[in-house]
Amino acid sequence: MTEPSYLAAVRESYDTVAADYAQRVKSPAELDPLSRAMLAAFAEVVRAADRGPVADLGCGPGHVTAHLAGLGVSAFGIDLSPKMIELARRAHPSLNFTVGSMTAPAIRDNGVGGILAYYSTHHTPPELLPAVFAEFHRALAPGGHLMLAGHVGDDERLRPTRAYGGHPVSYESHLLPPDRIAGLLGQAGLAITAQLVQELDEGTRRTVATFLARKPERP
């Protein structure tokens, strides 16, 4: 399978910023109350469903993977950036982290009880999101749960040249309306169970949307 061209820019950029990213990005304990509550709710429904482990796709340095493990969830991480995976393994040696892509994760059909995509889908060009969400559906066991969170906007396309301490980056970010993301998840066969939109306030730079979805027991 040919790798989508945008992934090279994402991989190179996150390899470049990895060390500063790990230091600058908030740990789950430092997140706002609503974000922490959504992660806790996701962990609870995954534990209750008991369909298998959680794959943290786009896990970065593993902060959130480890947080889920601390909430009693069996979790492992996959990230496109080898440098991020190196940091994750070093910080959390008891957990499993591998290099890979959410466009074709090395997970068997119906192989996981949960998928977390935490601020990790926004680099995907919108026209490729249906294929990514189809992979989520394929990998989830029937009755399994998805949590997707990230910045949203009015079809904004961002092209930063530097990030996380001034390091050069070449990726793009695509901020879609929440309703469009929800619609794409539904088209992939994932049923939305909860949706939270956190609007801009004095402490945030961009609107954030979090979705909880479930793969039905039967097609």
Residue, then its C-alpha position, 0 to 999 in steps of 0.5 A: m500500500t502506497e503511503p499518503s504523501y502528507l505523512a512524510a511531512v508529518r513524520e519529519s516535523y514531529d521528529t524535529v520537534a519531539a523533545d520540545y513537544a514532550q516538554r511543552v504539551k500539557s500532561p493530562a493532569e494539567l488539562d481543563p476539567l471537561s477534557r479530563a472528564m471526557l478521558a475519564a468517561f472514555a476509560e469507564v465505557v471501555r472498561a465496562a464494554d471489556r472488548g479489548p485494549v485501547a490503541d492510542l493512535g498518534c500517541g506522541p510521547g505517550h502522556v495520554t496512553a499512560h494516563l489511560a493505563g493509570l485509569g485501569v485501561s489496557a492501552f498501547g500507543i502507535d505514532l508516525s514519528p520514531k522520535m516520539i516513540e523513542l521518548a514514549r518508550r523511555a518515559h513509560p517502559s512498562l507500556n507498548f509503543t510502536v511506529g505506525s500510521m493511523t492510515a493503516p495501523a497494524i491492528r487486526d480486524n476487530g482487534v481492539g476494544g477502544i481507539l483514542a485519536y487525541y489531537s492526532t487527526h487534524h493533519t489528515p487532508p479532509e478528503l482522506l478522513p473517510a479512509v482513516f475513519a474506516e480503519f478505525h471501524r475495521a480495527l474496533a471490535p463490535g461494541g468497542h468505543l472511539m474517542l476523538a478530540g481536537h481543534v475545530g474550525d470553519d474549514e481552516r487550513l493552517r500552514p505553520t513554518r515553525a512550532y514548539g520552540g521555533h523548530p521548522v515544520s512542514y505539516e498542514s493542519h485542517l480544522l473542520p466544523p464539528d458537525r462535518i467530523a460527526g457526519l464522517l464518523g457516522q458514514a464510517g459506521l460509528a455511532i456518536t454517543a456524546q459530543l462536547v464543543q468547548e468554545l473559545d474563552e480567555g484561556t484557549r486559542r481555538t475551539v475544541a471538539t471531543f467525540l465519543a462513538r461506538k461501533p455497533e454490535r451488529p452491522 
